[in-house]
Amino acid sequence: MARAGGRIAGDARRNIEAQTGKPAITADNARKLGEIVAGVIEAVAGADDD
């Protein structure tokens, strides 16, 4: 099931890139996503401490 989801996501990314002529993933938005994920992880870890 996870492979099917990953394939669908990859196909969607390639389709968007083909239509726009621009990369869907850039260093800047990958960094921002990393910051968001880290924040969520910290929030969940903090909630577990309560």
Stockholm file with secondary structure:
# STOCKHOLM 1.0

chainA/1-50         MARAGGRIAGDARRNIEAQTGKPAITADNARKLGEIVAGVIEAVAGADDD
#=GR chainA/1-50 SS CHHHHHHHHHHHHHHHHHHHSSCSCCHHHHHHHHHHHHHHHHHHHHHHHC
#=GC SS_cons        CHHHHHHHHHHHHHHHHHHHSSCSCCHHHHHHHHHHHHHHHHHHHHHHHC
//
